[in-house]
Amino acid sequence: MTEEPFGPSFVPRYLFFTKGVGKHKEKLSSFEVALRDAGIEKFNLVRVSSIFPPGCKTLPKKKGLSMLNPGQIVFVVLAENSSNEANRLMAASIGVAIPADEKHYGYLSEHHSFGLTEKANGDYAEDLAAQMLSSTYGIEFDLDEHYDAKKEIFKIDGRIIRTSNITQSAICDKHGLWTTVVSAAVFVP
């Protein structure tokens, strides 16, 4: 019997996080340069929604890339943002909320903004993922509440083990080149 590439029902066993920035006179080319900077330009990327699979393990980027082949169809949760407006601040983030129970799924979120700092954009993406996971447990989570207060809810409740984010920000080229930022959670079979 042939093993399915992503295990039963295509559930990924691993993932890694990456980010990049690209600049070019063409918008599409700036996206390609950003993917190259992130190390994922050689794959056929398929965007998927934002579930962190049960039992999925996070790998270092280098290890994850070594498990993939050029031309391979690769599933990603991808955040991107582009502009050619001189000196415009932009960011793209992936947030993650991983449950304590490895049999339960977690969440990945994408957030893209103009004008937010890298930290603010990343914190917001992380909060979005935590809010989505919290809602599956019936825990109320106010995105406007101070972040440390929300983390205390997680500690008390004990069902969310970890939240984090990966964020790429950039200031658009002052001469009007297209600038693209990407952040991605890349699934590995």
Phi, psi and omega in degrees: 000135180277133178283135177292146186300332180242027180075189181304130177057027177060042177270116181297145179265337184220162169206160173222161181250146179207165180206161179193167178223144178219148177228138180193162179289338177255137181301311181300320180292326177293326175295316177300317180295321178295317176298320178298317178298326178280345179087013185239019182288339187270006181249157172272101187275133177241118181284135177233168179284195204249046177259129172274112188299145176303136177074001181291138180253140178272130180251156168295149182307313183301317179294314180300315179298325181292344181266001181243157181241144177307137180087349182295144172282122186232130179273136182220150162260117190236130172250135178215156177209143181219150174197157170238019178277115185310132174065018179279130178277131179219161178208156174221130184227151167243125174256153179222140173230117184251129181283156177294324180275110183296346178277349179262146178280156175248196182226146170242141179231153175246139174217133181231139182211164168243135174090347177271146175291165178303316181296313181297317180295316179296316178300320180294317178298319178298316178298320179299315179297316179296320179296317180296316179293317179303321182296331178290338178263359182077019179270128177286137185218111181266114180298339181272349180288152180302137186303318181297325178294322178293319179299326179295324176300317180298317181296316181295315183288320176079006181262345177250120185272324187202141170232148177198179178208161169233132187223139171240127175237163177198159171255128183302148181306134183289346180259010175089010173294149173294135176238131179233137173243142178224147168224143185213146165256118187252121180276141182235135180295000000 
